[in-house]
Amino acid sequence: PVNGLEDTWLLASTKIGEVTLTGVYHLFEANTGGAEYGSELDLHAVYVTSWKQKIGLKIGAYEADEHSQDVTKVMLWTAWGF
């Protein structure tokens, strides 16, 4: 945005067995002018198999204030390591 972006965030993470759970809360505001752009909650779970495959689920929910519109996205992904 024209007035810049300030991202204030808080992260929490834990591991339960082979699953890593992470949550991040973002508060988006303008650097100048005092505009509030909204907030976002990101949740991420990653499972690592015994054969080094990672399987992840990521959910991001953006709640707009004075900028854009509300958006929620869900992503399922996988990756292999060598």
Secondary structure by P-SEA (a helix, b strand, c coil): cccbbbbbbbbbbbbcccbbbbbbbbbbbbcccccccbbbbbbbbbbbcccccccbbbbbbbbbcccbbbbbbbbbbccccc
